[in-house]
Amino acid sequence: MNQIIKEDIGLIVQKFRYWDRFIDKTILISGANGFLPAYLVETFLALDRSYNVKVIALVRNREKAEKRFGHLLANPALRILVQDVSEPINIEEKIDFIIHAASQASPKFFGTDPVGTLSANVLGTINLINLARKNDVVSFLYFSSGEVYGEVKEEDIPIKENTFGYLDCTNVRACYGESKRMGENICASYYAQYGVNAKIVRPAHTYGPGMALDDGRVFADFVSNIVNRQNIVLKSDGSAVRPFCYLADATLGYLTVLIKGENGQAYNVGNPFQEYSMLDLANTLVALYPEFNLKVVMENPVGDKSYLKSPVKRISLSIEKIAKLSWLPEVTVREGFKRTINSFLEK
């Protein structure tokens, strides 16, 4: 295993206080080889064998999953299940926890495959929450997104879980935000009508080892530039502001909501203490590696119809609600991006 990932997983195991809830339990994780859920798979399988935890990793592509979890394939506690979450799911064995994280989260898919993007968030959520109902699961966790907030007024920032702005449902890019909203309502409705123990997390701009460097998000491009010893090229004025949360911090947040979150409720998981403009982030990352002699270059935007950029200039999510569950992020942008870039340089 990558050394930095190994250190991260060790810290997560050490810091989380509720591992006893998973003794002799089976956890189904959809989109398991994706950037965010992969750390959850790693964490559960890092527990001492005495916990007898089993993980069913639901993925669409076996080859990608085996590449991501190559070091875990010999572990009998891991089972890889290949199927599209949008298709009916038939699993006979007893499942105790379900984490639904299968989704096309990269903006490059919003323009090229909007139907595929919304299907996992709507059809996939219905399929998995019906499975949760059938199994009377201890807890169902749905991965939503900060995109559900739309364009929020400046005076409503930092954004609380019950604050919503404008989102044009006829704009193709809304395939992601609108379907995430529907996925959340599915969770709330199944809890209200059938008593399914469903909770929701809204991750905000999360980065770390294992992130896809070609997924189209600006901060992923920046990391790719540094790793490949390339100048960072900004194709905007760099004024858009986002809060950045390190993956290990975020994983602890997801686990906290899974166990301690209130049913039918949504929780922001991000780091509002580490808010950077794209220009500031670019300059910060270049400064982390002075030995590479890189610089930030400003360019006029280049037309790319496949990448539908967000119209939102600033996003900052309030974490007051999840803080009441005793979770707070700790890793700074400088520390987290240094670890992230080093994890790629290690390969």
C-alpha positions as CSV (number, residue, x, y, z in Angstrom):
1,M,0.0,0.0,0.0
2,N,1.1,3.6,-0.6
3,Q,2.8,4.7,2.5
4,I,0.8,8.0,2.9
5,I,-2.5,6.1,2.5
6,K,-1.3,3.6,5.0
7,E,-0.6,6.4,7.5
8,D,-4.0,8.0,6.8
9,I,-5.9,4.8,7.4
10,G,-4.0,4.1,10.6
11,L,-4.9,7.6,11.9
12,I,-8.6,7.1,11.0
13,V,-8.7,3.7,12.8
14,Q,-7.0,5.3,15.8
15,K,-9.3,8.3,16.0
16,F,-12.7,6.8,15.4
17,R,-14.4,5.7,18.7
18,Y,-17.3,3.5,17.5
19,W,-15.7,0.5,15.9
20,D,-17.6,-1.8,18.2
21,R,-20.8,-1.0,16.2
22,F,-19.3,-3.0,13.3
23,I,-18.5,-6.2,15.0
24,D,-19.7,-9.2,12.9
25,K,-21.3,-6.8,10.5
26,T,-21.4,-6.7,6.6
27,I,-21.1,-3.3,4.9
28,L,-22.1,-2.8,1.3
29,I,-20.3,0.2,-0.3
30,S,-21.4,1.3,-3.8
31,G,-18.9,3.0,-6.1
32,A,-16.4,1.4,-3.8
33,N,-13.3,2.1,-5.9
34,G,-14.2,5.8,-6.2
35,F,-12.0,8.4,-4.6
36,L,-14.1,9.0,-1.4
37,P,-15.5,5.5,-0.7
38,A,-12.2,3.8,-1.4
39,Y,-10.8,5.1,1.9
40,L,-13.8,3.6,3.7
41,V,-13.1,0.2,2.2
42,E,-9.4,0.5,3.2
43,T,-10.4,1.6,6.7
44,F,-12.9,-1.2,7.4
45,L,-10.4,-3.8,6.1
46,A,-7.7,-2.4,8.3
47,L,-9.6,-3.3,11.4
48,D,-8.3,-6.2,13.5
49,R,-9.6,-9.5,12.3
50,S,-11.4,-10.0,15.6
51,Y,-14.0,-7.5,14.5
52,N,-15.1,-9.9,11.8
53,V,-16.1,-7.1,9.5
54,K,-17.0,-8.0,5.9
55,V,-17.1,-5.5,2.9
56,I,-19.1,-5.9,-0.3
57,A,-17.5,-3.5,-2.8
58,L,-20.1,-2.8,-5.5
59,V,-18.4,-1.4,-8.6
60,R,-19.0,-1.1,-12.4
61,N,-15.5,-2.0,-13.5
62,R,-13.7,-5.1,-12.0
63,E,-10.4,-4.2,-13.6
64,K,-10.3,-0.7,-12.0
65,A,-11.4,-2.1,-8.6
66,E,-8.7,-4.8,-8.6
67,K,-6.1,-2.2,-9.5
68,R,-7.3,0.1,-6.6
69,F,-7.6,-2.7,-4.1
70,G,-4.8,-5.0,-5.4
71,H,-3.2,-5.3,-2.0
72,L,-6.5,-6.4,-0.4
73,L,-7.7,-9.0,-2.9
74,A,-6.4,-11.8,-0.8
75,N,-8.4,-10.6,2.2
76,P,-11.4,-12.9,2.6
77,A,-13.3,-10.1,4.2
78,L,-13.5,-8.3,0.8
79,R,-16.0,-9.3,-1.9
80,I,-16.1,-7.4,-5.2
81,L,-19.5,-7.2,-6.8
82,V,-19.6,-5.9,-10.4
83,Q,-22.8,-4.3,-11.6
84,D,-24.4,-0.9,-12.4
85,V,-26.1,0.5,-9.3
86,S,-28.9,1.8,-11.6
87,E,-29.9,-1.8,-12.4
88,P,-31.9,-4.0,-9.9
89,I,-29.7,-5.3,-7.1
90,N,-30.2,-8.9,-5.8
91,I,-28.0,-9.8,-2.8
92,E,-29.2,-12.7,-0.7
93,E,-26.7,-12.4,2.2
94,K,-27.6,-10.3,5.2
95,I,-26.4,-6.7,5.0
96,D,-26.1,-4.5,8.1
97,F,-24.8,-1.1,6.7
98,I,-25.1,0.4,3.2
99,I,-23.0,3.4,2.0
100,H,-24.2,4.7,-1.3
101,A,-21.3,6.6,-2.9
102,A,-21.7,5.6,-6.6
103,S,-21.9,8.7,-8.7
104,Q,-20.3,10.5,-11.6
105,A,-19.0,13.5,-9.6
106,S,-16.7,15.0,-12.2
107,P,-18.0,18.0,-14.1
108,K,-16.6,16.6,-17.3
109,F,-19.5,14.0,-17.3
110,F,-22.3,16.5,-16.7
111,G,-22.1,17.6,-20.3
112,T,-21.2,14.3,-21.9
113,D,-23.4,11.9,-19.9
114,P,-26.1,13.7,-18.0
115,V,-28.4,10.7,-18.0
116,G,-25.7,8.4,-16.6
117,T,-25.0,11.0,-14.0
118,L,-28.5,11.3,-12.7
119,S,-29.3,7.6,-12.9
120,A,-26.9,6.6,-10.2
121,N,-28.3,9.3,-7.9
122,V,-32.0,8.6,-8.5
123,L,-32.4,5.0,-9.7
124,G,-29.3,3.8,-7.8
125,T,-30.5,5.4,-4.5
126,I,-34.0,3.7,-4.9
127,N,-32.4,0.3,-5.6
128,L,-30.1,0.5,-2.6
129,I,-32.6,2.0,-0.1
130,N,-35.0,-0.8,-1.0
131,L,-32.2,-3.2,-0.3
132,A,-31.7,-1.4,3.0
133,R,-35.4,-1.7,3.8
134,K,-35.4,-5.4,3.0
135,N,-32.4,-6.0,5.3
136,D,-33.6,-3.6,8.1
137,V,-30.1,-2.1,8.1
138,V,-28.5,-0.4,11.1
139,S,-27.7,2.6,9.0
140,F,-27.9,3.8,5.4
141,L,-25.5,6.6,4.3
142,Y,-26.1,8.6,1.1
143,F,-23.3,10.6,-0.4
144,S,-24.9,13.8,-1.7
145,S,-23.0,17.0,-2.6
146,G,-22.7,20.7,-1.9
147,E,-24.0,21.2,-5.4
148,V,-27.5,20.8,-4.0
149,Y,-27.3,24.4,-2.7
150,G,-27.2,26.0,-6.1
151,E,-26.4,29.7,-6.3
152,V,-26.7,31.0,-2.8
153,K,-26.7,34.7,-1.9
154,E,-23.5,36.1,-0.4
155,E,-25.3,36.9,2.9
156,D,-26.2,33.2,3.3
157,I,-22.6,32.0,3.3
158,P,-21.3,29.9,5.1
159,I,-24.2,27.7,4.0
160,K,-26.2,25.8,6.5
161,E,-28.0,22.6,5.6
162,N,-31.4,24.2,5.3
163,T,-30.3,27.1,3.0
164,F,-30.9,26.7,-0.7
165,G,-30.3,28.9,-3.7
166,Y,-31.1,29.1,-7.4
167,L,-30.6,25.9,-9.5
168,D,-32.0,25.9,-13.1
169,C,-33.4,22.4,-13.6
170,T,-33.5,22.9,-17.4
171,N,-29.7,23.5,-17.5
172,V,-28.0,20.2,-18.4
173,R,-25.4,20.8,-15.7
174,A,-28.1,20.5,-13.1
175,C,-28.3,16.8,-13.8
176,Y,-25.9,16.4,-10.9
177,G,-27.3,18.9,-8.4
178,E,-30.9,18.2,-9.0
179,S,-30.5,14.4,-8.9
180,K,-28.5,14.7,-5.7
181,R,-31.4,16.7,-4.3
182,M,-33.8,13.9,-5.4
183,G,-31.6,11.3,-3.8
184,E,-31.7,13.1,-0.5
185,N,-35.5,13.3,-0.7
186,I,-35.6,9.5,-1.4
187,C,-33.7,9.0,1.9
188,A,-36.0,11.4,3.8
189,S,-39.1,9.8,2.3
190,Y,-38.1,6.2,3.0
191,Y,-37.2,7.1,6.6
192,A,-40.6,8.9,7.0
193,Q,-42.7,6.2,5.4
194,Y,-40.8,3.0,6.1
195,G,-38.5,3.8,9.0
196,V,-35.3,3.2,7.0
197,N,-32.3,4.6,9.0
198,A,-31.1,6.9,6.3
199,K,-28.6,9.7,6.7
200,I,-27.0,12.1,4.2
201,V,-23.6,13.7,3.9
202,R,-22.8,16.6,1.6
203,P,-19.0,16.5,0.9
204,A,-17.4,19.8,-0.1
205,H,-14.3,19.9,-2.3
206,T,-12.4,17.0,-0.9
207,Y,-8.9,16.1,-2.0
208,G,-6.2,13.5,-1.1
209,P,-4.3,10.5,-2.2
210,G,-6.1,8.4,-4.8
211,M,-7.9,11.3,-6.4
212,A,-8.3,11.1,-10.2
213,L,-5.9,13.7,-11.6
214,D,-7.8,13.8,-14.9
215,D,-11.3,14.2,-13.6
216,G,-11.7,17.8,-14.7
217,R,-11.8,19.5,-11.4
218,V,-9.4,22.5,-11.1
219,F,-7.6,21.4,-8.0
220,A,-7.0,18.0,-9.5
221,D,-5.5,19.6,-12.5
222,F,-3.2,21.6,-10.1
223,V,-2.0,18.5,-8.4
224,S,-1.4,16.8,-11.8
225,N,0.7,19.8,-12.9
226,I,2.9,19.7,-9.8
227,V,3.3,15.9,-10.1
228,N,4.3,16.2,-13.7
229,R,6.6,19.2,-13.1
230,Q,4.4,21.5,-15.2
231,N,3.5,25.1,-14.7
232,I,0.0,25.6,-13.4
233,V,-2.1,27.2,-16.1
234,L,-5.2,29.1,-14.9
235,K,-7.9,29.4,-17.6
236,S,-9.9,31.9,-15.5
237,D,-9.2,34.9,-13.3
238,G,-8.8,32.5,-10.4
239,S,-11.2,34.4,-8.2
240,A,-13.6,31.4,-7.5
241,V,-13.3,30.5,-3.8
242,R,-13.7,27.0,-2.4
243,P,-13.1,25.3,1.0
244,F,-10.8,22.3,0.8
245,C,-11.1,19.2,3.1
246,Y,-8.4,16.5,3.3
247,L,-9.7,13.0,2.6
248,A,-8.7,11.5,6.0
249,D,-10.6,14.2,7.8
250,A,-13.6,13.8,5.6
251,T,-13.6,10.0,6.0
252,L,-13.9,10.4,9.8
253,G,-16.8,12.8,9.1
254,Y,-18.6,10.2,7.0
255,L,-18.2,7.5,9.6
256,T,-19.4,9.9,12.3
257,V,-22.7,10.6,10.4
258,L,-23.1,6.9,9.6
259,I,-23.1,6.0,13.3
260,K,-24.2,9.2,15.1
261,G,-26.2,11.1,12.5
262,E,-29.9,11.7,12.9
263,N,-32.1,9.8,10.5
264,G,-33.5,11.7,7.6
265,Q,-31.0,14.5,8.1
266,A,-28.2,15.9,6.0
267,Y,-24.8,17.0,7.2
268,N,-22.1,19.2,5.5
269,V,-18.7,17.6,5.6
270,G,-16.0,20.1,4.6
271,N,-13.4,22.4,6.0
272,P,-14.5,26.0,6.1
273,F,-11.3,26.9,7.9
274,Q,-9.3,26.2,4.7
275,E,-10.9,28.5,2.2
276,Y,-8.8,29.4,-0.8
277,S,-9.3,31.2,-4.2
278,M,-8.1,29.1,-7.1
279,L,-5.3,31.6,-7.7
280,D,-4.2,31.4,-4.1
281,L,-4.3,27.7,-4.2
282,A,-2.2,27.5,-7.3
283,N,0.4,29.8,-5.8
284,T,0.4,27.8,-2.6
285,L,1.0,24.5,-4.3
286,V,3.8,25.9,-6.5
287,A,5.4,27.3,-3.4
288,L,5.4,23.9,-1.7
289,Y,7.9,22.6,-4.2
290,P,10.4,25.4,-4.9
291,E,12.9,22.8,-6.2
292,F,10.6,22.2,-9.2
293,N,11.0,25.8,-10.4
294,L,7.3,26.1,-11.4
295,K,5.1,29.1,-11.8
296,V,1.4,30.0,-12.2
297,V,0.4,31.1,-15.8
298,M,-2.8,33.0,-16.5
299,E,-4.5,32.2,-19.8
300,N,-7.7,33.2,-21.5
301,P,-10.5,30.6,-21.1
302,V,-10.5,27.9,-23.8
303,G,-13.8,26.7,-25.1
304,D,-14.5,23.1,-23.9
305,K,-18.2,22.1,-24.2
306,S,-17.7,18.9,-22.3
307,Y,-16.7,20.7,-19.1
308,L,-19.6,22.7,-17.8
309,K,-18.2,25.0,-15.1
310,S,-20.1,26.0,-12.1
311,P,-21.6,29.6,-12.1
312,V,-21.0,29.7,-8.3
313,K,-18.2,32.1,-7.3
314,R,-17.9,31.2,-3.7
315,I,-18.8,28.2,-1.6
316,S,-18.3,27.8,2.1
317,L,-20.3,25.3,4.0
318,S,-21.2,25.6,7.7
319,I,-20.2,22.6,9.7
320,E,-22.0,23.6,13.0
321,K,-24.4,20.7,12.6
322,I,-21.8,17.9,12.3
323,A,-19.6,19.6,14.9
324,K,-22.4,18.8,17.4
325,L,-21.6,15.1,16.7
326,S,-18.0,15.8,17.8
327,W,-16.3,16.0,14.4
328,L,-14.0,18.8,13.2
329,P,-11.4,18.8,10.3
330,E,-7.8,19.3,11.3
331,V,-5.6,19.1,8.2
332,T,-4.5,22.4,6.6
333,V,-4.3,22.9,2.8
334,R,-0.5,23.1,2.9
335,E,-0.2,19.9,4.9
336,G,-2.9,18.0,3.0
337,F,-1.9,18.9,-0.5
338,K,1.8,18.2,0.4
339,R,0.7,14.7,1.5
340,T,-1.5,14.3,-1.6
341,I,1.2,15.3,-4.1
342,N,3.9,13.2,-2.3
343,S,1.6,10.2,-2.5
344,F,1.7,10.5,-6.3
345,L,5.4,11.2,-6.4
346,E,5.9,8.0,-4.3
347,K,4.7,5.8,-7.1
